[in-house]
Every structure is written in structure tokens, then in C-alpha cells.
Amino acid sequence: MVWLKLIFFILISFSLKAENTQNIHDTYFNFLDLNNDGYVSHEEIEQIKNIVFELIDINNDNKISSEELDELNKIVNLFQ
């Protein structure tokens, strides 16, 4: 479920052109609220941080290199 939310968030965040700031707020909140309980806990923030780090750390060395950030930038640009 977390991975689905993350993929959804990435796709939506790069294509979101909503003029209503409430829609943007709701989208981000729903992404952060992993267990859908209506609140964002410290644990949920930690989970998201870890997921994002894992996605960027392509070679799984627990470090993010400049090259890995370049790859992330390429992916982000694909969605724009």
C-alpha cells in the first residue's frame, strides 16, 4: 500500500495543476497519512523518509551520490 501511495504521489505531484490550494493540501496530506487514520504521525513521516531514501539510493550503499541525484532528476523531468 505504501508503494502504491508513493507511486501515485509521484505521478500526481508532477502533473498536478490544480488552482485550488485545498486540493493540493489534501493530496499531500493523503500521501503522508499512510494508514488513512486522518492524522500524520512521526512514524509515518519516518516511513516516507526511508522509502524516498531507498528510491534514490540506487546501489543500496546507504549513501546518496551526485550521480544518484542526477538519475532522480532525469526521472522527475520525464513526468514534467
PyMOL Python script that loads the backbone (N, CA, C, O; Angstrom):
from pymol import cmd

cmd.read_pdbstr("""\
ATOM      1  N   MET A   1       0.821  -1.202   0.000  1.00  0.00           N
ATOM      2  CA  MET A   1       0.000   0.000   0.000  1.00  0.00           C
ATOM      3  C   MET A   1       0.860   1.259   0.000  1.00  0.00           C
ATOM      4  O   MET A   1       0.550   2.220  -0.704  1.00  0.00           O
ATOM      5  N   VAL A   2       1.929   1.261   0.777  1.00  0.00           N
ATOM      6  CA  VAL A   2       2.802   2.419   0.842  1.00  0.00           C
ATOM      7  C   VAL A   2       3.417   2.694  -0.520  1.00  0.00           C
ATOM      8  O   VAL A   2       3.485   3.844  -0.954  1.00  0.00           O
ATOM      9  N   TRP A   3       3.865   1.646  -1.192  1.00  0.00           N
ATOM     10  CA  TRP A   3       4.474   1.822  -2.513  1.00  0.00           C
ATOM     11  C   TRP A   3       3.461   2.357  -3.509  1.00  0.00           C
ATOM     12  O   TRP A   3       3.805   3.190  -4.348  1.00  0.00           O
ATOM     13  N   LEU A   4       2.242   1.905  -3.436  1.00  0.00           N
ATOM     14  CA  LEU A   4       1.214   2.418  -4.335  1.00  0.00           C
ATOM     15  C   LEU A   4       0.974   3.898  -4.090  1.00  0.00           C
ATOM     16  O   LEU A   4       0.826   4.674  -5.033  1.00  0.00           O
ATOM     17  N   LYS A   5       0.935   4.286  -2.822  1.00  0.00           N
ATOM     18  CA  LYS A   5       0.754   5.695  -2.498  1.00  0.00           C
ATOM     19  C   LYS A   5       1.925   6.515  -3.010  1.00  0.00           C
ATOM     20  O   LYS A   5       1.737   7.614  -3.531  1.00  0.00           O
ATOM     21  N   LEU A   6       3.126   5.987  -2.865  1.00  0.00           N
ATOM     22  CA  LEU A   6       4.303   6.717  -3.309  1.00  0.00           C
ATOM     23  C   LEU A   6       4.288   6.907  -4.822  1.00  0.00           C
ATOM     24  O   LEU A   6       4.559   8.001  -5.317  1.00  0.00           O
ATOM     25  N   ILE A   7       3.977   5.861  -5.541  1.00  0.00           N
ATOM     26  CA  ILE A   7       3.902   5.959  -6.999  1.00  0.00           C
ATOM     27  C   ILE A   7       2.810   6.950  -7.399  1.00  0.00           C
ATOM     28  O   ILE A   7       3.011   7.793  -8.273  1.00  0.00           O
ATOM     29  N   PHE A   8       1.667   6.836  -6.754  1.00  0.00           N
ATOM     30  CA  PHE A   8       0.567   7.759  -7.023  1.00  0.00           C
ATOM     31  C   PHE A   8       0.989   9.198  -6.749  1.00  0.00           C
ATOM     32  O   PHE A   8       0.717  10.096  -7.545  1.00  0.00           O
ATOM     33  N   PHE A   9       1.652   9.407  -5.625  1.00  0.00           N
ATOM     34  CA  PHE A   9       2.099  10.739  -5.244  1.00  0.00           C
ATOM     35  C   PHE A   9       3.069  11.316  -6.269  1.00  0.00           C
ATOM     36  O   PHE A   9       2.953  12.480  -6.651  1.00  0.00           O
ATOM     37  N   ILE A  10       4.014  10.510  -6.710  1.00  0.00           N
ATOM     38  CA  ILE A  10       4.994  10.985  -7.685  1.00  0.00           C
ATOM     39  C   ILE A  10       4.301  11.381  -8.979  1.00  0.00           C
ATOM     40  O   ILE A  10       4.574  12.441  -9.541  1.00  0.00           O
ATOM     41  N   LEU A  11       3.416  10.533  -9.440  1.00  0.00           N
ATOM     42  CA  LEU A  11       2.717  10.835 -10.683  1.00  0.00           C
ATOM     43  C   LEU A  11       1.842  12.073 -10.553  1.00  0.00           C
ATOM     44  O   LEU A  11       1.816  12.914 -11.451  1.00  0.00           O
ATOM     45  N   ILE A  12       1.138  12.185  -9.456  1.00  0.00           N
ATOM     46  CA  ILE A  12       0.236  13.319  -9.255  1.00  0.00           C
ATOM     47  C   ILE A  12       1.018  14.601  -9.015  1.00  0.00           C
ATOM     48  O   ILE A  12       0.657  15.650  -9.548  1.00  0.00           O
ATOM     49  N   SER A  13       2.084  14.536  -8.222  1.00  0.00           N
ATOM     50  CA  SER A  13       2.784  15.761  -7.864  1.00  0.00           C
ATOM     51  C   SER A  13       3.416  16.438  -9.063  1.00  0.00           C
ATOM     52  O   SER A  13       3.570  17.660  -9.065  1.00  0.00           O
ATOM     53  N   PHE A  14       3.788  15.674 -10.087  1.00  0.00           N
ATOM     54  CA  PHE A  14       4.406  16.282 -11.251  1.00  0.00           C
ATOM     55  C   PHE A  14       3.386  16.705 -12.294  1.00  0.00           C
ATOM     56  O   PHE A  14       3.714  17.464 -13.206  1.00  0.00           O
ATOM     57  N   SER A  15       2.182  16.237 -12.177  1.00  0.00           N
ATOM     58  CA  SER A  15       1.177  16.625 -13.163  1.00  0.00           C
ATOM     59  C   SER A  15       0.064  17.479 -12.559  1.00  0.00           C
ATOM     60  O   SER A  15      -0.847  17.908 -13.267  1.00  0.00           O
ATOM     61  N   LEU A  16       0.138  17.720 -11.274  1.00  0.00           N
ATOM     62  CA  LEU A  16      -0.916  18.457 -10.589  1.00  0.00           C
ATOM     63  C   LEU A  16      -0.882  19.928 -10.983  1.00  0.00           C
ATOM     64  O   LEU A  16       0.105  20.625 -10.746  1.00  0.00           O
ATOM     65  N   LYS A  17      -1.949  20.377 -11.572  1.00  0.00           N
ATOM     66  CA  LYS A  17      -2.055  21.769 -11.992  1.00  0.00           C
ATOM     67  C   LYS A  17      -3.273  22.412 -11.342  1.00  0.00           C
ATOM     68  O   LYS A  17      -3.852  23.352 -11.887  1.00  0.00           O
ATOM     69  N   ALA A  18      -3.652  21.908 -10.190  1.00  0.00           N
ATOM     70  CA  ALA A  18      -4.863  22.395  -9.529  1.00  0.00           C
ATOM     71  C   ALA A  18      -4.700  23.852  -9.119  1.00  0.00           C
ATOM     72  O   ALA A  18      -3.661  24.251  -8.592  1.00  0.00           O
ATOM     73  N   GLU A  19      -5.719  24.622  -9.363  1.00  0.00           N
ATOM     74  CA  GLU A  19      -5.697  26.016  -8.962  1.00  0.00           C
ATOM     75  C   GLU A  19      -6.175  26.163  -7.527  1.00  0.00           C
ATOM     76  O   GLU A  19      -5.927  27.189  -6.894  1.00  0.00           O
ATOM     77  N   ASN A  20      -6.840  25.176  -7.020  1.00  0.00           N
ATOM     78  CA  ASN A  20      -7.367  25.206  -5.666  1.00  0.00           C
ATOM     79  C   ASN A  20      -6.309  24.651  -4.712  1.00  0.00           C
ATOM     80  O   ASN A  20      -5.969  23.471  -4.782  1.00  0.00           O
ATOM     81  N   THR A  21      -5.793  25.494  -3.827  1.00  0.00           N
ATOM     82  CA  THR A  21      -4.737  25.052  -2.913  1.00  0.00           C
ATOM     83  C   THR A  21      -5.230  23.975  -1.948  1.00  0.00           C
ATOM     84  O   THR A  21      -4.427  23.191  -1.442  1.00  0.00           O
ATOM     85  N   GLN A  22      -6.539  23.925  -1.686  1.00  0.00           N
ATOM     86  CA  GLN A  22      -7.076  22.879  -0.811  1.00  0.00           C
ATOM     87  C   GLN A  22      -6.882  21.511  -1.445  1.00  0.00           C
ATOM     88  O   GLN A  22      -6.583  20.546  -0.742  1.00  0.00           O
ATOM     89  N   ASN A  23      -7.045  21.407  -2.762  1.00  0.00           N
ATOM     90  CA  ASN A  23      -6.822  20.131  -3.448  1.00  0.00           C
ATOM     91  C   ASN A  23      -5.383  19.683  -3.304  1.00  0.00           C
ATOM     92  O   ASN A  23      -5.119  18.501  -3.084  1.00  0.00           O
ATOM     93  N   ILE A  24      -4.446  20.616  -3.426  1.00  0.00           N
ATOM     94  CA  ILE A  24      -3.031  20.295  -3.276  1.00  0.00           C
ATOM     95  C   ILE A  24      -2.761  19.842  -1.849  1.00  0.00           C
ATOM     96  O   ILE A  24      -2.061  18.855  -1.626  1.00  0.00           O
ATOM     97  N   HIS A  25      -3.317  20.564  -0.889  1.00  0.00           N
ATOM     98  CA  HIS A  25      -3.150  20.208   0.525  1.00  0.00           C
ATOM     99  C   HIS A  25      -3.679  18.808   0.787  1.00  0.00           C
ATOM    100  O   HIS A  25      -3.007  17.998   1.425  1.00  0.00           O
ATOM    101  N   ASP A  26      -4.873  18.520   0.301  1.00  0.00           N
ATOM    102  CA  ASP A  26      -5.478  17.202   0.507  1.00  0.00           C
ATOM    103  C   ASP A  26      -4.639  16.103  -0.124  1.00  0.00           C
ATOM    104  O   ASP A  26      -4.482  15.031   0.460  1.00  0.00           O
ATOM    105  N   THR A  27      -4.098  16.357  -1.308  1.00  0.00           N
ATOM    106  CA  THR A  27      -3.270  15.362  -1.989  1.00  0.00           C
ATOM    107  C   THR A  27      -2.040  15.035  -1.166  1.00  0.00           C
ATOM    108  O   THR A  27      -1.727  13.863  -0.956  1.00  0.00           O
ATOM    109  N   TYR A  28      -1.336  16.060  -0.696  1.00  0.00           N
ATOM    110  CA  TYR A  28      -0.134  15.824   0.104  1.00  0.00           C
ATOM    111  C   TYR A  28      -0.471  15.167   1.436  1.00  0.00           C
ATOM    112  O   TYR A  28       0.233  14.261   1.881  1.00  0.00           O
ATOM    113  N   PHE A  29      -1.549  15.625   2.074  1.00  0.00           N
ATOM    114  CA  PHE A  29      -1.922  15.032   3.357  1.00  0.00           C
ATOM    115  C   PHE A  29      -2.262  13.549   3.194  1.00  0.00           C
ATOM    116  O   PHE A  29      -1.820  12.712   3.981  1.00  0.00           O
ATOM    117  N   ASN A  30      -3.043  13.239   2.175  1.00  0.00           N
ATOM    118  CA  ASN A  30      -3.426  11.845   1.948  1.00  0.00           C
ATOM    119  C   ASN A  30      -2.209  10.977   1.644  1.00  0.00           C
ATOM    120  O   ASN A  30      -2.174   9.807   2.024  1.00  0.00           O
ATOM    121  N   PHE A  31      -1.229  11.527   0.974  1.00  0.00           N
ATOM    122  CA  PHE A  31       0.004  10.789   0.722  1.00  0.00           C
ATOM    123  C   PHE A  31       0.743  10.511   2.025  1.00  0.00           C
ATOM    124  O   PHE A  31       1.250   9.407   2.227  1.00  0.00           O
ATOM    125  N   LEU A  32       0.808  11.491   2.901  1.00  0.00           N
ATOM    126  CA  LEU A  32       1.553  11.338   4.155  1.00  0.00           C
ATOM    127  C   LEU A  32       0.832  10.439   5.158  1.00  0.00           C
ATOM    128  O   LEU A  32       1.477   9.769   5.965  1.00  0.00           O
ATOM    129  N   ASP A  33      -0.484  10.420   5.114  1.00  0.00           N
ATOM    130  CA  ASP A  33      -1.286   9.627   6.055  1.00  0.00           C
ATOM    131  C   ASP A  33      -1.340   8.176   5.569  1.00  0.00           C
ATOM    132  O   ASP A  33      -2.335   7.740   4.990  1.00  0.00           O
ATOM    133  N   LEU A  34      -0.270   7.449   5.811  1.00  0.00           N
ATOM    134  CA  LEU A  34      -0.116   6.096   5.270  1.00  0.00           C
ATOM    135  C   LEU A  34      -1.190   5.122   5.729  1.00  0.00           C
ATOM    136  O   LEU A  34      -1.602   4.250   4.965  1.00  0.00           O
ATOM    137  N   ASN A  35      -1.648   5.262   6.972  1.00  0.00           N
ATOM    138  CA  ASN A  35      -2.645   4.320   7.473  1.00  0.00           C
ATOM    139  C   ASN A  35      -4.072   4.858   7.385  1.00  0.00           C
ATOM    140  O   ASN A  35      -5.007   4.241   7.894  1.00  0.00           O
ATOM    141  N   ASN A  36      -4.230   6.004   6.739  1.00  0.00           N
ATOM    142  CA  ASN A  36      -5.552   6.598   6.495  1.00  0.00           C
ATOM    143  C   ASN A  36      -6.384   6.806   7.749  1.00  0.00           C
ATOM    144  O   ASN A  36      -7.600   6.609   7.734  1.00  0.00           O
ATOM    145  N   ASP A  37      -5.723   7.209   8.847  1.00  0.00           N
ATOM    146  CA  ASP A  37      -6.468   7.446  10.082  1.00  0.00           C
ATOM    147  C   ASP A  37      -6.819   8.920  10.284  1.00  0.00           C
ATOM    148  O   ASP A  37      -7.385   9.286  11.314  1.00  0.00           O
ATOM    149  N   GLY A  38      -6.487   9.765   9.311  1.00  0.00           N
ATOM    150  CA  GLY A  38      -6.812  11.175   9.419  1.00  0.00           C
ATOM    151  C   GLY A  38      -5.755  11.999  10.118  1.00  0.00           C
ATOM    152  O   GLY A  38      -5.948  13.194  10.340  1.00  0.00           O
ATOM    153  N   TYR A  39      -4.633  11.376  10.471  1.00  0.00           N
ATOM    154  CA  TYR A  39      -3.528  12.054  11.145  1.00  0.00           C
ATOM    155  C   TYR A  39      -2.212  11.611  10.517  1.00  0.00           C
ATOM    156  O   TYR A  39      -2.115  10.513   9.969  1.00  0.00           O
ATOM    157  N   VAL A  40      -1.206  12.469  10.599  1.00  0.00           N
ATOM    158  CA  VAL A  40       0.134  12.105  10.155  1.00  0.00           C
ATOM    159  C   VAL A  40       1.006  12.009  11.391  1.00  0.00           C
ATOM    160  O   VAL A  40       1.225  12.995  12.094  1.00  0.00           O
ATOM    161  N   SER A  41       1.498  10.809  11.644  1.00  0.00           N
ATOM    162  CA  SER A  41       2.327  10.584  12.829  1.00  0.00           C
ATOM    163  C   SER A  41       3.807  10.694  12.482  1.00  0.00           C
ATOM    164  O   SER A  41       4.195  10.695  11.314  1.00  0.00           O
ATOM    165  N   HIS A  42       4.603  10.784  13.513  1.00  0.00           N
ATOM    166  CA  HIS A  42       6.055  10.797  13.343  1.00  0.00           C
ATOM    167  C   HIS A  42       6.515   9.526  12.643  1.00  0.00           C
ATOM    168  O   HIS A  42       7.418   9.571  11.807  1.00  0.00           O
ATOM    169  N   GLU A  43       5.912   8.413  12.971  1.00  0.00           N
ATOM    170  CA  GLU A  43       6.267   7.135  12.348  1.00  0.00           C
ATOM    171  C   GLU A  43       5.990   7.153  10.846  1.00  0.00           C
ATOM    172  O   GLU A  43       6.773   6.622  10.058  1.00  0.00           O
ATOM    173  N   GLU A  44       4.879   7.762  10.455  1.00  0.00           N
ATOM    174  CA  GLU A  44       4.554   7.840   9.025  1.00  0.00           C
ATOM    175  C   GLU A  44       5.568   8.708   8.280  1.00  0.00           C
ATOM    176  O   GLU A  44       5.969   8.381   7.164  1.00  0.00           O
ATOM    177  N   ILE A  45       5.976   9.803   8.894  1.00  0.00           N
ATOM    178  CA  ILE A  45       7.000  10.656   8.285  1.00  0.00           C
ATOM    179  C   ILE A  45       8.307   9.882   8.150  1.00  0.00           C
ATOM    180  O   ILE A  45       8.971   9.979   7.118  1.00  0.00           O
ATOM    181  N   GLU A  46       8.686   9.126   9.159  1.00  0.00           N
ATOM    182  CA  GLU A  46       9.905   8.321   9.107  1.00  0.00           C
ATOM    183  C   GLU A  46       9.822   7.273   8.001  1.00  0.00           C
ATOM    184  O   GLU A  46      10.798   7.046   7.286  1.00  0.00           O
ATOM    185  N   GLN A  47       8.665   6.635   7.858  1.00  0.00           N
ATOM    186  CA  GLN A  47       8.489   5.630   6.807  1.00  0.00           C
ATOM    187  C   GLN A  47       8.661   6.254   5.426  1.00  0.00           C
ATOM    188  O   GLN A  47       9.333   5.685   4.566  1.00  0.00           O
ATOM    189  N   ILE A  48       8.067   7.399   5.217  1.00  0.00           N
ATOM    190  CA  ILE A  48       8.162   8.063   3.924  1.00  0.00           C
ATOM    191  C   ILE A  48       9.602   8.483   3.656  1.00  0.00           C
ATOM    192  O   ILE A  48      10.106   8.327   2.544  1.00  0.00           O
ATOM    193  N   LYS A  49      10.255   9.016   4.678  1.00  0.00           N
ATOM    194  CA  LYS A  49      11.653   9.412   4.523  1.00  0.00           C
ATOM    195  C   LYS A  49      12.497   8.216   4.106  1.00  0.00           C
ATOM    196  O   LYS A  49      13.334   8.331   3.211  1.00  0.00           O
ATOM    197  N   ASN A  50      12.289   7.084   4.738  1.00  0.00           N
ATOM    198  CA  ASN A  50      13.052   5.880   4.412  1.00  0.00           C
ATOM    199  C   ASN A  50      12.747   5.369   3.005  1.00  0.00           C
ATOM    200  O   ASN A  50      13.650   4.933   2.290  1.00  0.00           O
ATOM    201  N   ILE A  51      11.498   5.421   2.616  1.00  0.00           N
ATOM    202  CA  ILE A  51      11.112   4.971   1.276  1.00  0.00           C
ATOM    203  C   ILE A  51      11.757   5.852   0.214  1.00  0.00           C
ATOM    204  O   ILE A  51      12.316   5.353  -0.763  1.00  0.00           O
ATOM    205  N   VAL A  52      11.677   7.157   0.410  1.00  0.00           N
ATOM    206  CA  VAL A  52      12.269   8.077  -0.561  1.00  0.00           C
ATOM    207  C   VAL A  52      13.779   7.864  -0.636  1.00  0.00           C
ATOM    208  O   VAL A  52      14.350   7.860  -1.727  1.00  0.00           O
ATOM    209  N   PHE A  53      14.423   7.688   0.507  1.00  0.00           N
ATOM    210  CA  PHE A  53      15.869   7.445   0.504  1.00  0.00           C
ATOM    211  C   PHE A  53      16.193   6.174  -0.264  1.00  0.00           C
ATOM    212  O   PHE A  53      17.125   6.155  -1.069  1.00  0.00           O
ATOM    213  N   GLU A  54      15.435   5.113  -0.024  1.00  0.00           N
ATOM    214  CA  GLU A  54      15.665   3.850  -0.730  1.00  0.00           C
ATOM    215  C   GLU A  54      15.488   4.003  -2.236  1.00  0.00           C
ATOM    216  O   GLU A  54      16.229   3.406  -3.016  1.00  0.00           O
ATOM    217  N   LEU A  55      14.517   4.795  -2.641  1.00  0.00           N
ATOM    218  CA  LEU A  55      14.294   5.010  -4.069  1.00  0.00           C
ATOM    219  C   LEU A  55      15.453   5.766  -4.724  1.00  0.00           C
ATOM    220  O   LEU A  55      15.814   5.488  -5.868  1.00  0.00           O
ATOM    221  N   ILE A  56      16.023   6.705  -4.007  1.00  0.00           N
ATOM    222  CA  ILE A  56      17.126   7.487  -4.556  1.00  0.00           C
ATOM    223  C   ILE A  56      18.435   6.707  -4.513  1.00  0.00           C
ATOM    224  O   ILE A  56      19.254   6.824  -5.424  1.00  0.00           O
ATOM    225  N   ASP A  57      18.641   5.914  -3.466  1.00  0.00           N
ATOM    226  CA  ASP A  57      19.882   5.153  -3.279  1.00  0.00           C
ATOM    227  C   ASP A  57      19.854   3.903  -4.170  1.00  0.00           C
ATOM    228  O   ASP A  57      19.567   2.799  -3.706  1.00  0.00           O
ATOM    229  N   ILE A  58      20.150   4.097  -5.424  1.00  0.00           N
ATOM    230  CA  ILE A  58      20.004   3.043  -6.432  1.00  0.00           C
ATOM    231  C   ILE A  58      20.885   1.834  -6.136  1.00  0.00           C
ATOM    232  O   ILE A  58      20.447   0.695  -6.298  1.00  0.00           O
ATOM    233  N   ASN A  59      22.122   2.071  -5.704  1.00  0.00           N
ATOM    234  CA  ASN A  59      23.054   0.960  -5.482  1.00  0.00           C
ATOM    235  C   ASN A  59      22.990   0.395  -4.058  1.00  0.00           C
ATOM    236  O   ASN A  59      23.783  -0.480  -3.710  1.00  0.00           O
ATOM    237  N   ASN A  60      22.067   0.878  -3.240  1.00  0.00           N
ATOM    238  CA  ASN A  60      21.827   0.369  -1.878  1.00  0.00           C
ATOM    239  C   ASN A  60      23.069   0.388  -0.995  1.00  0.00           C
ATOM    240  O   ASN A  60      23.311  -0.548  -0.234  1.00  0.00           O
ATOM    241  N   ASP A  61      23.858   1.465  -1.100  1.00  0.00           N
ATOM    242  CA  ASP A  61      25.029   1.577  -0.232  1.00  0.00           C
ATOM    243  C   ASP A  61      24.777   2.487   0.976  1.00  0.00           C
ATOM    244  O   ASP A  61      25.705   2.838   1.704  1.00  0.00           O
ATOM    245  N   ASN A  62      23.517   2.861   1.175  1.00  0.00           N
ATOM    246  CA  ASN A  62      23.100   3.746   2.268  1.00  0.00           C
ATOM    247  C   ASN A  62      23.735   5.123   2.189  1.00  0.00           C
ATOM    248  O   ASN A  62      23.922   5.796   3.203  1.00  0.00           O
ATOM    249  N   LYS A  63      24.063   5.531   0.975  1.00  0.00           N
ATOM    250  CA  LYS A  63      24.584   6.865   0.707  1.00  0.00           C
ATOM    251  C   LYS A  63      23.968   7.330  -0.604  1.00  0.00           C
ATOM    252  O   LYS A  63      23.705   6.529  -1.501  1.00  0.00           O
ATOM    253  N   ILE A  64      23.745   8.622  -0.700  1.00  0.00           N
ATOM    254  CA  ILE A  64      23.216   9.174  -1.941  1.00  0.00           C
ATOM    255  C   ILE A  64      24.324   9.969  -2.610  1.00  0.00           C
ATOM    256  O   ILE A  64      24.846  10.934  -2.052  1.00  0.00           O
ATOM    257  N   SER A  65      24.667   9.548  -3.802  1.00  0.00           N
ATOM    258  CA  SER A  65      25.733  10.202  -4.553  1.00  0.00           C
ATOM    259  C   SER A  65      25.151  11.253  -5.493  1.00  0.00           C
ATOM    260  O   SER A  65      23.941  11.317  -5.710  1.00  0.00           O
ATOM    261  N   SER A  66      26.028  12.059  -6.036  1.00  0.00           N
ATOM    262  CA  SER A  66      25.623  13.050  -7.024  1.00  0.00           C
ATOM    263  C   SER A  66      25.022  12.376  -8.249  1.00  0.00           C
ATOM    264  O   SER A  66      24.078  12.895  -8.844  1.00  0.00           O
ATOM    265  N   GLU A  67      25.559  11.233  -8.626  1.00  0.00           N
ATOM    266  CA  GLU A  67      25.045  10.501  -9.784  1.00  0.00           C
ATOM    267  C   GLU A  67      23.627  10.002  -9.531  1.00  0.00           C
ATOM    268  O   GLU A  67      22.783  10.031 -10.426  1.00  0.00           O
ATOM    269  N   GLU A  68      23.371   9.549  -8.319  1.00  0.00           N
ATOM    270  CA  GLU A  68      22.020   9.085  -7.982  1.00  0.00           C
ATOM    271  C   GLU A  68      21.031  10.247  -8.018  1.00  0.00           C
ATOM    272  O   GLU A  68      19.892  10.081  -8.455  1.00  0.00           O
ATOM    273  N   LEU A  69      21.459  11.412  -7.562  1.00  0.00           N
ATOM    274  CA  LEU A  69      20.586  12.585  -7.654  1.00  0.00           C
ATOM    275  C   LEU A  69      20.351  12.985  -9.102  1.00  0.00           C
ATOM    276  O   LEU A  69      19.264  13.439  -9.459  1.00  0.00           O
ATOM    277  N   ASP A  70      21.368  12.817  -9.933  1.00  0.00           N
ATOM    278  CA  ASP A  70      21.193  13.085 -11.365  1.00  0.00           C
ATOM    279  C   ASP A  70      20.150  12.145 -11.960  1.00  0.00           C
ATOM    280  O   ASP A  70      19.322  12.570 -12.766  1.00  0.00           O
ATOM    281  N   GLU A  71      20.183  10.872 -11.569  1.00  0.00           N
ATOM    282  CA  GLU A  71      19.188   9.910 -12.055  1.00  0.00           C
ATOM    283  C   GLU A  71      17.789  10.301 -11.594  1.00  0.00           C
ATOM    284  O   GLU A  71      16.826  10.212 -12.356  1.00  0.00           O
ATOM    285  N   LEU A  72      17.686  10.733 -10.347  1.00  0.00           N
ATOM    286  CA  LEU A  72      16.391  11.180  -9.831  1.00  0.00           C
ATOM    287  C   LEU A  72      15.896  12.375 -10.639  1.00  0.00           C
ATOM    288  O   LEU A  72      14.718  12.448 -10.987  1.00  0.00           O
ATOM    289  N   ASN A  73      16.779  13.292 -10.931  1.00  0.00           N
ATOM    290  CA  ASN A  73      16.406  14.465 -11.722  1.00  0.00           C
ATOM    291  C   ASN A  73      15.900  14.060 -13.100  1.00  0.00           C
ATOM    292  O   ASN A  73      14.939  14.644 -13.600  1.00  0.00           O
ATOM    293  N   LYS A  74      16.527  13.078 -13.715  1.00  0.00           N
ATOM    294  CA  LYS A  74      16.078  12.591 -15.016  1.00  0.00           C
ATOM    295  C   LYS A  74      14.670  12.022 -14.928  1.00  0.00           C
ATOM    296  O   LYS A  74      13.839  12.266 -15.803  1.00  0.00           O
ATOM    297  N   ILE A  75      14.404  11.266 -13.875  1.00  0.00           N
ATOM    298  CA  ILE A  75      13.073  10.682 -13.682  1.00  0.00           C
ATOM    299  C   ILE A  75      12.033  11.776 -13.479  1.00  0.00           C
ATOM    300  O   ILE A  75      10.953  11.737 -14.069  1.00  0.00           O
ATOM    301  N   VAL A  76      12.364  12.743 -12.646  1.00  0.00           N
ATOM    302  CA  VAL A  76      11.445  13.842 -12.398  1.00  0.00           C
ATOM    303  C   VAL A  76      11.136  14.587 -13.690  1.00  0.00           C
ATOM    304  O   VAL A  76       9.985  14.942 -13.946  1.00  0.00           O
ATOM    305  N   ASN A  77      12.148  14.821 -14.491  1.00  0.00           N
ATOM    306  CA  ASN A  77      11.950  15.541 -15.758  1.00  0.00           C
ATOM    307  C   ASN A  77      11.055  14.771 -16.724  1.00  0.00           C
ATOM    308  O   ASN A  77      10.363  15.381 -17.540  1.00  0.00           O
ATOM    309  N   LEU A  78      11.059  13.452 -16.645  1.00  0.00           N
ATOM    310  CA  LEU A  78      10.191  12.647 -17.508  1.00  0.00           C
ATOM    311  C   LEU A  78       8.717  12.924 -17.238  1.00  0.00           C
ATOM    312  O   LEU A  78       7.892  12.847 -18.148  1.00  0.00           O
ATOM    313  N   PHE A  79       8.387  13.246 -15.991  1.00  0.00           N
ATOM    314  CA  PHE A  79       6.998  13.463 -15.605  1.00  0.00           C
ATOM    315  C   PHE A  79       6.528  14.895 -15.819  1.00  0.00           C
ATOM    316  O   PHE A  79       5.350  15.196 -15.629  1.00  0.00           O
ATOM    317  N   GLN A  80       7.431  15.773 -16.209  1.00  0.00           N
ATOM    318  CA  GLN A  80       7.044  17.192 -16.389  1.00  0.00           C
ATOM    319  C   GLN A  80       6.544  17.437 -17.779  1.00  0.00           C
ATOM    320  O   GLN A  80       6.175  18.562 -18.113  1.00  0.00           O
TER     321      GLN A  80
END
""", "prot")
cmd.dss("prot")
cmd.show_as("cartoon", "prot")
cmd.util.cbc("prot")
cmd.orient("prot")
